[in-house]
Amino acid sequence: MINAIRTSAPNSTHLILVPFNQTHISDIEAAVTAIGSANVTYQGTSGWFNTADSVDGVHPYNYSSVYFIAPKLFPVVESVLYPATGH
C-alpha cells in the first residue's frame, strides 16, 4: 500500500501513522524500514487517543480529533514538512 501511494506521488513526503488502536505496529515499522526512503516517515500514536472516545475503539469521535489528536499530530506534521527550520 505504501509503495502504491509513493508511486502515485513520488516526489511527496509521506507520513505513515500507526492506527490509534495500535494494531500492525511491527508490520508498519517493517514496511517503512524496508522502503528506506527519507520521504517516508513512521509515527507511533500511542497515547494519542482514548478508545472510550469512539464508537468502535478505532475511529475517534470528531471532538477527539480536534481536542486530543490534532495537538499531538501538528508538531509531527510540522517536523516532517519543515525538518530544517521547525516551521
PDB file with one MODEL, atoms N, CA, C and O in Angstrom:
MODEL        1
ATOM      1  N   MET A   1       0.815  -1.188   0.000  1.00  0.00           N
ATOM      2  CA  MET A   1       0.000   0.000   0.000  1.00  0.00           C
ATOM      3  C   MET A   1       0.866   1.263   0.000  1.00  0.00           C
ATOM      4  O   MET A   1       0.598   2.206  -0.744  1.00  0.00           O
ATOM      5  N   ILE A   2       1.897   1.272   0.833  1.00  0.00           N
ATOM      6  CA  ILE A   2       2.760   2.459   0.895  1.00  0.00           C
ATOM      7  C   ILE A   2       3.435   2.690  -0.451  1.00  0.00           C
ATOM      8  O   ILE A   2       3.522   3.829  -0.910  1.00  0.00           O
ATOM      9  N   ASN A   3       3.909   1.634  -1.083  1.00  0.00           N
ATOM     10  CA  ASN A   3       4.558   1.798  -2.389  1.00  0.00           C
ATOM     11  C   ASN A   3       3.583   2.291  -3.450  1.00  0.00           C
ATOM     12  O   ASN A   3       3.969   3.055  -4.335  1.00  0.00           O
ATOM     13  N   ALA A   4       2.336   1.868  -3.374  1.00  0.00           N
ATOM     14  CA  ALA A   4       1.334   2.354  -4.332  1.00  0.00           C
ATOM     15  C   ALA A   4       1.119   3.851  -4.156  1.00  0.00           C
ATOM     16  O   ALA A   4       0.992   4.586  -5.136  1.00  0.00           O
ATOM     17  N   ILE A   5       1.079   4.293  -2.924  1.00  0.00           N
ATOM     18  CA  ILE A   5       0.923   5.727  -2.659  1.00  0.00           C
ATOM     19  C   ILE A   5       2.159   6.480  -3.144  1.00  0.00           C
ATOM     20  O   ILE A   5       2.041   7.545  -3.748  1.00  0.00           O
ATOM     21  N   ARG A   6       3.328   5.935  -2.883  1.00  0.00           N
ATOM     22  CA  ARG A   6       4.572   6.582  -3.333  1.00  0.00           C
ATOM     23  C   ARG A   6       4.634   6.647  -4.856  1.00  0.00           C
ATOM     24  O   ARG A   6       5.136   7.624  -5.411  1.00  0.00           O
ATOM     25  N   THR A   7       4.134   5.630  -5.529  1.00  0.00           N
ATOM     26  CA  THR A   7       4.132   5.619  -6.987  1.00  0.00           C
ATOM     27  C   THR A   7       3.226   6.721  -7.532  1.00  0.00           C
ATOM     28  O   THR A   7       3.549   7.366  -8.529  1.00  0.00           O
ATOM     29  N   SER A   8       2.103   6.927  -6.877  1.00  0.00           N
ATOM     30  CA  SER A   8       1.172   7.947  -7.359  1.00  0.00           C
ATOM     31  C   SER A   8       1.648   9.363  -7.033  1.00  0.00           C
ATOM     32  O   SER A   8       1.218  10.320  -7.677  1.00  0.00           O
ATOM     33  N   ALA A   9       2.520   9.504  -6.053  1.00  0.00           N
ATOM     34  CA  ALA A   9       3.052  10.827  -5.670  1.00  0.00           C
ATOM     35  C   ALA A   9       4.522  10.670  -5.297  1.00  0.00           C
ATOM     36  O   ALA A   9       4.880  10.804  -4.127  1.00  0.00           O
ATOM     37  N   PRO A  10       5.373  10.387  -6.276  1.00  0.00           N
ATOM     38  CA  PRO A  10       6.763  10.033  -5.986  1.00  0.00           C
ATOM     39  C   PRO A  10       7.611  11.148  -5.385  1.00  0.00           C
ATOM     40  O   PRO A  10       8.611  10.856  -4.729  1.00  0.00           O
ATOM     41  N   ASN A  11       7.258  12.380  -5.578  1.00  0.00           N
ATOM     42  CA  ASN A  11       8.067  13.486  -5.050  1.00  0.00           C
ATOM     43  C   ASN A  11       7.522  14.050  -3.747  1.00  0.00           C
ATOM     44  O   ASN A  11       8.006  15.069  -3.253  1.00  0.00           O
ATOM     45  N   SER A  12       6.527  13.393  -3.198  1.00  0.00           N
ATOM     46  CA  SER A  12       5.894  13.870  -1.970  1.00  0.00           C
ATOM     47  C   SER A  12       6.542  13.256  -0.737  1.00  0.00           C
ATOM     48  O   SER A  12       7.227  12.236  -0.811  1.00  0.00           O
ATOM     49  N   THR A  13       6.309  13.893   0.379  1.00  0.00           N
ATOM     50  CA  THR A  13       6.702  13.361   1.672  1.00  0.00           C
ATOM     51  C   THR A  13       5.506  12.629   2.241  1.00  0.00           C
ATOM     52  O   THR A  13       4.381  13.127   2.182  1.00  0.00           O
ATOM     53  N   HIS A  14       5.744  11.440   2.794  1.00  0.00           N
ATOM     54  CA  HIS A  14       4.656  10.603   3.284  1.00  0.00           C
ATOM     55  C   HIS A  14       4.833  10.325   4.767  1.00  0.00           C
ATOM     56  O   HIS A  14       5.893   9.867   5.195  1.00  0.00           O
ATOM     57  N   LEU A  15       3.815  10.596   5.540  1.00  0.00           N
ATOM     58  CA  LEU A  15       3.800  10.329   6.972  1.00  0.00           C
ATOM     59  C   LEU A  15       2.860   9.159   7.221  1.00  0.00           C
ATOM     60  O   LEU A  15       1.663   9.251   6.948  1.00  0.00           O
ATOM     61  N   ILE A  16       3.394   8.070   7.733  1.00  0.00           N
ATOM     62  CA  ILE A  16       2.618   6.866   7.986  1.00  0.00           C
ATOM     63  C   ILE A  16       2.341   6.793   9.483  1.00  0.00           C
ATOM     64  O   ILE A  16       3.268   6.702  10.287  1.00  0.00           O
ATOM     65  N   LEU A  17       1.067   6.832   9.852  1.00  0.00           N
ATOM     66  CA  LEU A  17       0.672   6.770  11.255  1.00  0.00           C
ATOM     67  C   LEU A  17       0.219   5.365  11.627  1.00  0.00           C
ATOM     68  O   LEU A  17      -0.422   4.675  10.835  1.00  0.00           O
ATOM     69  N   VAL A  18       0.558   4.956  12.836  1.00  0.00           N
ATOM     70  CA  VAL A  18       0.036   3.703  13.380  1.00  0.00           C
ATOM     71  C   VAL A  18      -1.447   3.924  13.693  1.00  0.00           C
ATOM     72  O   VAL A  18      -1.813   4.993  14.181  1.00  0.00           O
ATOM     73  N   PRO A  19      -2.299   2.945  13.425  1.00  0.00           N
ATOM     74  CA  PRO A  19      -3.702   3.098  13.811  1.00  0.00           C
ATOM     75  C   PRO A  19      -3.812   3.374  15.315  1.00  0.00           C
ATOM     76  O   PRO A  19      -2.989   2.905  16.102  1.00  0.00           O
ATOM     77  N   PHE A  20      -4.818   4.125  15.695  1.00  0.00           N
ATOM     78  CA  PHE A  20      -4.956   4.529  17.086  1.00  0.00           C
ATOM     79  C   PHE A  20      -5.142   3.351  18.033  1.00  0.00           C
ATOM     80  O   PHE A  20      -4.837   3.472  19.219  1.00  0.00           O
ATOM     81  N   ASN A  21      -5.631   2.216  17.545  1.00  0.00           N
ATOM     82  CA  ASN A  21      -5.772   1.045  18.408  1.00  0.00           C
ATOM     83  C   ASN A  21      -4.477   0.230  18.466  1.00  0.00           C
ATOM     84  O   ASN A  21      -4.445  -0.851  19.054  1.00  0.00           O
ATOM     85  N   GLN A  22      -3.423   0.748  17.861  1.00  0.00           N
ATOM     86  CA  GLN A  22      -2.061   0.206  17.930  1.00  0.00           C
ATOM     87  C   GLN A  22      -1.890  -1.145  17.239  1.00  0.00           C
ATOM     88  O   GLN A  22      -0.976  -1.895  17.582  1.00  0.00           O
ATOM     89  N   THR A  23      -2.744  -1.468  16.280  1.00  0.00           N
ATOM     90  CA  THR A  23      -2.586  -2.718  15.543  1.00  0.00           C
ATOM     91  C   THR A  23      -1.557  -2.549  14.433  1.00  0.00           C
ATOM     92  O   THR A  23      -1.365  -1.453  13.908  1.00  0.00           O
ATOM     93  N   HIS A  24      -0.913  -3.627  14.092  1.00  0.00           N
ATOM     94  CA  HIS A  24       0.030  -3.705  12.976  1.00  0.00           C
ATOM     95  C   HIS A  24       1.288  -2.834  13.145  1.00  0.00           C
ATOM     96  O   HIS A  24       1.910  -2.444  12.157  1.00  0.00           O
ATOM     97  N   ILE A  25       1.652  -2.535  14.380  1.00  0.00           N
ATOM     98  CA  ILE A  25       2.825  -1.686  14.601  1.00  0.00           C
ATOM     99  C   ILE A  25       4.063  -2.292  13.941  1.00  0.00           C
ATOM    100  O   ILE A  25       4.755  -1.609  13.186  1.00  0.00           O
ATOM    101  N   SER A  26       4.348  -3.558  14.216  1.00  0.00           N
ATOM    102  CA  SER A  26       5.563  -4.167  13.667  1.00  0.00           C
ATOM    103  C   SER A  26       5.504  -4.262  12.147  1.00  0.00           C
ATOM    104  O   SER A  26       6.532  -4.117  11.486  1.00  0.00           O
ATOM    105  N   ASP A  27       4.325  -4.502  11.579  1.00  0.00           N
ATOM    106  CA  ASP A  27       4.184  -4.547  10.123  1.00  0.00           C
ATOM    107  C   ASP A  27       4.487  -3.190   9.498  1.00  0.00           C
ATOM    108  O   ASP A  27       5.175  -3.105   8.481  1.00  0.00           O
ATOM    109  N   ILE A  28       3.967  -2.132  10.114  1.00  0.00           N
ATOM    110  CA  ILE A  28       4.174  -0.782   9.591  1.00  0.00           C
ATOM    111  C   ILE A  28       5.638  -0.381   9.715  1.00  0.00           C
ATOM    112  O   ILE A  28       6.221   0.156   8.773  1.00  0.00           O
ATOM    113  N   GLU A  29       6.230  -0.640  10.871  1.00  0.00           N
ATOM    114  CA  GLU A  29       7.654  -0.331  11.058  1.00  0.00           C
ATOM    115  C   GLU A  29       8.502  -1.064  10.030  1.00  0.00           C
ATOM    116  O   GLU A  29       9.407  -0.478   9.435  1.00  0.00           O
ATOM    117  N   ALA A  30       8.213  -2.348   9.819  1.00  0.00           N
ATOM    118  CA  ALA A  30       8.986  -3.151   8.864  1.00  0.00           C
ATOM    119  C   ALA A  30       8.816  -2.622   7.440  1.00  0.00           C
ATOM    120  O   ALA A  30       9.785  -2.570   6.683  1.00  0.00           O
ATOM    121  N   ALA A  31       7.611  -2.233   7.071  1.00  0.00           N
ATOM    122  CA  ALA A  31       7.370  -1.720   5.723  1.00  0.00           C
ATOM    123  C   ALA A  31       8.121  -0.415   5.495  1.00  0.00           C
ATOM    124  O   ALA A  31       8.743  -0.233   4.448  1.00  0.00           O
ATOM    125  N   VAL A  32       8.069   0.485   6.455  1.00  0.00           N
ATOM    126  CA  VAL A  32       8.763   1.770   6.313  1.00  0.00           C
ATOM    127  C   VAL A  32      10.273   1.557   6.283  1.00  0.00           C
ATOM    128  O   VAL A  32      10.977   2.197   5.502  1.00  0.00           O
ATOM    129  N   THR A  33      10.768   0.663   7.128  1.00  0.00           N
ATOM    130  CA  THR A  33      12.201   0.360   7.139  1.00  0.00           C
ATOM    131  C   THR A  33      12.635  -0.254   5.812  1.00  0.00           C
ATOM    132  O   THR A  33      13.690   0.093   5.282  1.00  0.00           O
ATOM    133  N   ALA A  34      11.828  -1.161   5.278  1.00  0.00           N
ATOM    134  CA  ALA A  34      12.166  -1.808   4.003  1.00  0.00           C
ATOM    135  C   ALA A  34      12.197  -0.808   2.853  1.00  0.00           C
ATOM    136  O   ALA A  34      13.007  -0.937   1.934  1.00  0.00           O
ATOM    137  N   ILE A  35      11.333   0.167   2.902  1.00  0.00           N
ATOM    138  CA  ILE A  35      11.319   1.194   1.854  1.00  0.00           C
ATOM    139  C   ILE A  35      12.603   2.007   1.921  1.00  0.00           C
ATOM    140  O   ILE A  35      13.203   2.307   0.889  1.00  0.00           O
ATOM    141  N   GLY A  36      13.020   2.360   3.110  1.00  0.00           N
ATOM    142  CA  GLY A  36      14.299   3.043   3.297  1.00  0.00           C
ATOM    143  C   GLY A  36      14.404   4.395   2.619  1.00  0.00           C
ATOM    144  O   GLY A  36      15.475   4.763   2.135  1.00  0.00           O
ATOM    145  N   SER A  37      13.322   5.131   2.577  1.00  0.00           N
ATOM    146  CA  SER A  37      13.319   6.434   1.923  1.00  0.00           C
ATOM    147  C   SER A  37      13.202   7.540   2.962  1.00  0.00           C
ATOM    148  O   SER A  37      12.435   7.430   3.919  1.00  0.00           O
ATOM    149  N   ALA A  38      13.964   8.597   2.764  1.00  0.00           N
ATOM    150  CA  ALA A  38      13.862   9.764   3.638  1.00  0.00           C
ATOM    151  C   ALA A  38      12.518  10.459   3.465  1.00  0.00           C
ATOM    152  O   ALA A  38      12.129  11.274   4.301  1.00  0.00           O
ATOM    153  N   ASN A  39      11.807  10.144   2.389  1.00  0.00           N
ATOM    154  CA  ASN A  39      10.498  10.754   2.134  1.00  0.00           C
ATOM    155  C   ASN A  39       9.344   9.988   2.771  1.00  0.00           C
ATOM    156  O   ASN A  39       8.182  10.360   2.606  1.00  0.00           O
ATOM    157  N   VAL A  40       9.663   8.917   3.499  1.00  0.00           N
ATOM    158  CA  VAL A  40       8.628   8.137   4.170  1.00  0.00           C
ATOM    159  C   VAL A  40       8.975   8.090   5.654  1.00  0.00           C
ATOM    160  O   VAL A  40      10.028   7.580   6.039  1.00  0.00           O
ATOM    161  N   THR A  41       8.085   8.625   6.479  1.00  0.00           N
ATOM    162  CA  THR A  41       8.295   8.703   7.915  1.00  0.00           C
ATOM    163  C   THR A  41       7.200   7.930   8.636  1.00  0.00           C
ATOM    164  O   THR A  41       6.028   7.990   8.265  1.00  0.00           O
ATOM    165  N   TYR A  42       7.600   7.212   9.661  1.00  0.00           N
ATOM    166  CA  TYR A  42       6.683   6.441  10.501  1.00  0.00           C
ATOM    167  C   TYR A  42       6.460   7.196  11.804  1.00  0.00           C
ATOM    168  O   TYR A  42       7.395   7.783  12.348  1.00  0.00           O
ATOM    169  N   GLN A  43       5.222   7.188  12.312  1.00  0.00           N
ATOM    170  CA  GLN A  43       4.933   7.850  13.586  1.00  0.00           C
ATOM    171  C   GLN A  43       4.004   6.979  14.419  1.00  0.00           C
ATOM    172  O   GLN A  43       2.918   6.610  13.973  1.00  0.00           O
ATOM    173  N   GLY A  44       4.433   6.657  15.615  1.00  0.00           N
ATOM    174  CA  GLY A  44       3.569   5.964  16.562  1.00  0.00           C
ATOM    175  C   GLY A  44       2.489   6.902  17.063  1.00  0.00           C
ATOM    176  O   GLY A  44       2.634   8.122  16.987  1.00  0.00           O
ATOM    177  N   THR A  45       1.406   6.336  17.575  1.00  0.00           N
ATOM    178  CA  THR A  45       0.291   7.146  18.062  1.00  0.00           C
ATOM    179  C   THR A  45      -0.159   6.711  19.457  1.00  0.00           C
ATOM    180  O   THR A  45      -1.265   7.042  19.885  1.00  0.00           O
ATOM    181  N   SER A  46       0.672   5.993  20.145  1.00  0.00           N
ATOM    182  CA  SER A  46       0.313   5.523  21.478  1.00  0.00           C
ATOM    183  C   SER A  46       0.025   6.716  22.393  1.00  0.00           C
ATOM    184  O   SER A  46       0.819   7.653  22.478  1.00  0.00           O
ATOM    185  N   GLY A  47      -1.107   6.666  23.066  1.00  0.00           N
ATOM    186  CA  GLY A  47      -1.499   7.738  23.971  1.00  0.00           C
ATOM    187  C   GLY A  47      -2.175   8.921  23.304  1.00  0.00           C
ATOM    188  O   GLY A  47      -2.527   9.889  23.978  1.00  0.00           O
ATOM    189  N   TRP A  48      -2.360   8.863  22.016  1.00  0.00           N
ATOM    190  CA  TRP A  48      -2.979   9.968  21.279  1.00  0.00           C
ATOM    191  C   TRP A  48      -4.497   9.938  21.377  1.00  0.00           C
ATOM    192  O   TRP A  48      -5.157  10.942  21.111  1.00  0.00           O
ATOM    193  N   PHE A  49      -5.048   8.804  21.753  1.00  0.00           N
ATOM    194  CA  PHE A  49      -6.480   8.608  21.611  1.00  0.00           C
ATOM    195  C   PHE A  49      -6.986   7.679  22.698  1.00  0.00           C
ATOM    196  O   PHE A  49      -6.403   6.622  22.939  1.00  0.00           O
ATOM    197  N   ASN A  50      -8.053   8.063  23.345  1.00  0.00           N
ATOM    198  CA  ASN A  50      -8.709   7.226  24.344  1.00  0.00           C
ATOM    199  C   ASN A  50      -9.832   6.470  23.632  1.00  0.00           C
ATOM    200  O   ASN A  50     -10.752   7.081  23.087  1.00  0.00           O
ATOM    201  N   THR A  51      -9.753   5.159  23.640  1.00  0.00           N
ATOM    202  CA  THR A  51     -10.741   4.368  22.898  1.00  0.00           C
ATOM    203  C   THR A  51     -12.164   4.566  23.416  1.00  0.00           C
ATOM    204  O   THR A  51     -13.125   4.224  22.726  1.00  0.00           O
ATOM    205  N   ALA A  52     -12.308   5.112  24.616  1.00  0.00           N
ATOM    206  CA  ALA A  52     -13.653   5.420  25.119  1.00  0.00           C
ATOM    207  C   ALA A  52     -14.283   6.562  24.320  1.00  0.00           C
ATOM    208  O   ALA A  52     -15.500   6.743  24.344  1.00  0.00           O
ATOM    209  N   ASP A  53     -13.454   7.328  23.616  1.00  0.00           N
ATOM    210  CA  ASP A  53     -13.938   8.438  22.797  1.00  0.00           C
ATOM    211  C   ASP A  53     -14.176   7.986  21.362  1.00  0.00           C
ATOM    212  O   ASP A  53     -13.827   8.677  20.406  1.00  0.00           O
ATOM    213  N   SER A  54     -14.779   6.806  21.238  1.00  0.00           N
ATOM    214  CA  SER A  54     -15.005   6.211  19.924  1.00  0.00           C
ATOM    215  C   SER A  54     -16.158   5.230  20.002  1.00  0.00           C
ATOM    216  O   SER A  54     -16.404   4.621  21.042  1.00  0.00           O
ATOM    217  N   VAL A  55     -16.851   5.088  18.907  1.00  0.00           N
ATOM    218  CA  VAL A  55     -17.937   4.113  18.870  1.00  0.00           C
ATOM    219  C   VAL A  55     -17.398   2.688  18.753  1.00  0.00           C
ATOM    220  O   VAL A  55     -18.045   1.744  19.207  1.00  0.00           O
ATOM    221  N   ASP A  56     -16.213   2.523  18.146  1.00  0.00           N
ATOM    222  CA  ASP A  56     -15.695   1.183  17.900  1.00  0.00           C
ATOM    223  C   ASP A  56     -14.278   0.957  18.435  1.00  0.00           C
ATOM    224  O   ASP A  56     -13.692  -0.099  18.195  1.00  0.00           O
ATOM    225  N   GLY A  57     -13.729   1.923  19.147  1.00  0.00           N
ATOM    226  CA  GLY A  57     -12.381   1.782  19.689  1.00  0.00           C
ATOM    227  C   GLY A  57     -11.283   2.070  18.688  1.00  0.00           C
ATOM    228  O   GLY A  57     -10.101   1.989  19.022  1.00  0.00           O
ATOM    229  N   VAL A  58     -11.658   2.403  17.467  1.00  0.00           N
ATOM    230  CA  VAL A  58     -10.678   2.673  16.411  1.00  0.00           C
ATOM    231  C   VAL A  58     -10.856   4.065  15.814  1.00  0.00           C
ATOM    232  O   VAL A  58      -9.887   4.803  15.645  1.00  0.00           O
ATOM    233  N   HIS A  59     -12.075   4.411  15.503  1.00  0.00           N
ATOM    234  CA  HIS A  59     -12.370   5.668  14.812  1.00  0.00           C
ATOM    235  C   HIS A  59     -12.858   6.705  15.823  1.00  0.00           C
ATOM    236  O   HIS A  59     -13.930   6.547  16.407  1.00  0.00           O
ATOM    237  N   PRO A  60     -12.078   7.760  16.030  1.00  0.00           N
ATOM    238  CA  PRO A  60     -12.425   8.736  17.066  1.00  0.00           C
ATOM    239  C   PRO A  60     -13.640   9.581  16.695  1.00  0.00           C
ATOM    240  O   PRO A  60     -13.891   9.884  15.529  1.00  0.00           O
ATOM    241  N   TYR A  61     -14.380   9.946  17.739  1.00  0.00           N
ATOM    242  CA  TYR A  61     -15.433  10.938  17.541  1.00  0.00           C
ATOM    243  C   TYR A  61     -14.780  12.245  17.121  1.00  0.00           C
ATOM    244  O   TYR A  61     -13.599  12.460  17.394  1.00  0.00           O
ATOM    245  N   ASN A  62     -15.518  13.108  16.471  1.00  0.00           N
ATOM    246  CA  ASN A  62     -14.976  14.357  15.944  1.00  0.00           C
ATOM    247  C   ASN A  62     -14.288  15.195  17.020  1.00  0.00           C
ATOM    248  O   ASN A  62     -13.220  15.753  16.766  1.00  0.00           O
ATOM    249  N   TYR A  63     -14.868  15.295  18.201  1.00  0.00           N
ATOM    250  CA  TYR A  63     -14.237  16.107  19.239  1.00  0.00           C
ATOM    251  C   TYR A  63     -12.878  15.556  19.636  1.00  0.00           C
ATOM    252  O   TYR A  63     -11.986  16.321  20.003  1.00  0.00           O
ATOM    253  N   SER A  64     -12.705  14.228  19.569  1.00  0.00           N
ATOM    254  CA  SER A  64     -11.400  13.633  19.880  1.00  0.00           C
ATOM    255  C   SER A  64     -10.347  14.080  18.882  1.00  0.00           C
ATOM    256  O   SER A  64      -9.210  14.376  19.249  1.00  0.00           O
ATOM    257  N   SER A  65     -10.739  14.126  17.620  1.00  0.00           N
ATOM    258  CA  SER A  65      -9.803  14.544  16.576  1.00  0.00           C
ATOM    259  C   SER A  65      -9.322  15.967  16.815  1.00  0.00           C
ATOM    260  O   SER A  65      -8.135  16.265  16.683  1.00  0.00           O
ATOM    261  N   VAL A  66     -10.245  16.828  17.162  1.00  0.00           N
ATOM    262  CA  VAL A  66      -9.922  18.242  17.317  1.00  0.00           C
ATOM    263  C   VAL A  66      -9.186  18.520  18.630  1.00  0.00           C
ATOM    264  O   VAL A  66      -8.178  19.227  18.637  1.00  0.00           O
ATOM    265  N   TYR A  67      -9.679  17.975  19.723  1.00  0.00           N
ATOM    266  CA  TYR A  67      -9.148  18.339  21.033  1.00  0.00           C
ATOM    267  C   TYR A  67      -7.979  17.486  21.507  1.00  0.00           C
ATOM    268  O   TYR A  67      -7.124  17.977  22.244  1.00  0.00           O
ATOM    269  N   PHE A  68      -7.922  16.224  21.101  1.00  0.00           N
ATOM    270  CA  PHE A  68      -6.892  15.339  21.627  1.00  0.00           C
ATOM    271  C   PHE A  68      -5.837  14.949  20.594  1.00  0.00           C
ATOM    272  O   PHE A  68      -4.645  14.927  20.899  1.00  0.00           O
ATOM    273  N   ILE A  69      -6.266  14.648  19.396  1.00  0.00           N
ATOM    274  CA  ILE A  69      -5.343  14.126  18.391  1.00  0.00           C
ATOM    275  C   ILE A  69      -4.608  15.242  17.657  1.00  0.00           C
ATOM    276  O   ILE A  69      -3.388  15.174  17.507  1.00  0.00           O
ATOM    277  N   ALA A  70      -5.311  16.251  17.205  1.00  0.00           N
ATOM    278  CA  ALA A  70      -4.685  17.329  16.421  1.00  0.00           C
ATOM    279  C   ALA A  70      -3.511  17.993  17.132  1.00  0.00           C
ATOM    280  O   ALA A  70      -2.490  18.239  16.489  1.00  0.00           O
ATOM    281  N   PRO A  71      -3.604  18.295  18.432  1.00  0.00           N
ATOM    282  CA  PRO A  71      -2.451  18.918  19.085  1.00  0.00           C
ATOM    283  C   PRO A  71      -1.212  18.021  19.126  1.00  0.00           C
ATOM    284  O   PRO A  71      -0.087  18.519  19.186  1.00  0.00           O
ATOM    285  N   LYS A  72      -1.414  16.710  19.093  1.00  0.00           N
ATOM    286  CA  LYS A  72      -0.275  15.786  19.055  1.00  0.00           C
ATOM    287  C   LYS A  72       0.246  15.621  17.628  1.00  0.00           C
ATOM    288  O   LYS A  72       1.444  15.444  17.411  1.00  0.00           O
ATOM    289  N   LEU A  73      -0.660  15.680  16.669  1.00  0.00           N
ATOM    290  CA  LEU A  73      -0.293  15.476  15.272  1.00  0.00           C
ATOM    291  C   LEU A  73       0.401  16.689  14.667  1.00  0.00           C
ATOM    292  O   LEU A  73       1.341  16.531  13.887  1.00  0.00           O
ATOM    293  N   PHE A  74      -0.035  17.877  15.006  1.00  0.00           N
ATOM    294  CA  PHE A  74       0.513  19.081  14.383  1.00  0.00           C
ATOM    295  C   PHE A  74       2.036  19.176  14.471  1.00  0.00           C
ATOM    296  O   PHE A  74       2.667  19.405  13.440  1.00  0.00           O
ATOM    297  N   PRO A  75       2.667  19.013  15.641  1.00  0.00           N
ATOM    298  CA  PRO A  75       4.126  19.133  15.668  1.00  0.00           C
ATOM    299  C   PRO A  75       4.836  18.045  14.860  1.00  0.00           C
ATOM    300  O   PRO A  75       5.932  18.261  14.344  1.00  0.00           O
ATOM    301  N   VAL A  76       4.205  16.879  14.757  1.00  0.00           N
ATOM    302  CA  VAL A  76       4.791  15.800  13.948  1.00  0.00           C
ATOM    303  C   VAL A  76       4.767  16.186  12.479  1.00  0.00           C
ATOM    304  O   VAL A  76       5.779  16.068  11.787  1.00  0.00           O
ATOM    305  N   VAL A  77       3.622  16.645  12.002  1.00  0.00           N
ATOM    306  CA  VAL A  77       3.499  17.059  10.600  1.00  0.00           C
ATOM    307  C   VAL A  77       4.454  18.212  10.322  1.00  0.00           C
ATOM    308  O   VAL A  77       5.131  18.227   9.294  1.00  0.00           O
ATOM    309  N   GLU A  78       4.509  19.156  11.216  1.00  0.00           N
ATOM    310  CA  GLU A  78       5.403  20.298  11.039  1.00  0.00           C
ATOM    311  C   GLU A  78       6.861  19.852  10.925  1.00  0.00           C
ATOM    312  O   GLU A  78       7.592  20.356  10.073  1.00  0.00           O
ATOM    313  N   SER A  79       7.286  18.925  11.764  1.00  0.00           N
ATOM    314  CA  SER A  79       8.680  18.469  11.713  1.00  0.00           C
ATOM    315  C   SER A  79       8.984  17.670  10.452  1.00  0.00           C
ATOM    316  O   SER A  79      10.116  17.681   9.968  1.00  0.00           O
ATOM    317  N   VAL A  80       7.974  16.970   9.913  1.00  0.00           N
ATOM    318  CA  VAL A  80       8.172  16.216   8.670  1.00  0.00           C
ATOM    319  C   VAL A  80       8.238  17.167   7.480  1.00  0.00           C
ATOM    320  O   VAL A  80       9.073  16.996   6.591  1.00  0.00           O
ATOM    321  N   LEU A  81       7.370  18.156   7.461  1.00  0.00           N
ATOM    322  CA  LEU A  81       7.339  19.087   6.337  1.00  0.00           C
ATOM    323  C   LEU A  81       8.491  20.092   6.367  1.00  0.00           C
ATOM    324  O   LEU A  81       8.985  20.508   5.319  1.00  0.00           O
ATOM    325  N   TYR A  82       8.909  20.472   7.550  1.00  0.00           N
ATOM    326  CA  TYR A  82       9.949  21.508   7.695  1.00  0.00           C
ATOM    327  C   TYR A  82      11.042  21.030   8.639  1.00  0.00           C
ATOM    328  O   TYR A  82      11.229  21.621   9.702  1.00  0.00           O
ATOM    329  N   PRO A  83      11.767  19.978   8.281  1.00  0.00           N
ATOM    330  CA  PRO A  83      12.739  19.399   9.214  1.00  0.00           C
ATOM    331  C   PRO A  83      13.883  20.323   9.593  1.00  0.00           C
ATOM    332  O   PRO A  83      14.377  20.251  10.718  1.00  0.00           O
ATOM    333  N   ALA A  84      14.310  21.176   8.702  1.00  0.00           N
ATOM    334  CA  ALA A  84      15.467  22.024   8.994  1.00  0.00           C
ATOM    335  C   ALA A  84      15.094  23.233   9.836  1.00  0.00           C
ATOM    336  O   ALA A  84      15.875  23.651  10.690  1.00  0.00           O
ATOM    337  N   THR A  85      13.928  23.795   9.616  1.00  0.00           N
ATOM    338  CA  THR A  85      13.577  25.033  10.291  1.00  0.00           C
ATOM    339  C   THR A  85      12.646  24.833  11.479  1.00  0.00           C
ATOM    340  O   THR A  85      12.608  25.672  12.379  1.00  0.00           O
ATOM    341  N   GLY A  86      11.889  23.730  11.496  1.00  0.00           N
ATOM    342  CA  GLY A  86      10.918  23.509  12.550  1.00  0.00           C
ATOM    343  C   GLY A  86       9.608  24.247  12.313  1.00  0.00           C
ATOM    344  O   GLY A  86       8.659  24.085  13.079  1.00  0.00           O
ATOM    345  N   HIS A  87       9.548  25.064  11.249  1.00  0.00           N
ATOM    346  CA  HIS A  87       8.294  25.748  10.892  1.00  0.00           C
ATOM    347  C   HIS A  87       8.387  26.330   9.496  1.00  0.00           C
ATOM    348  O   HIS A  87       7.432  26.943   9.018  1.00  0.00           O
TER     349      HIS A  87
ENDMDL
END
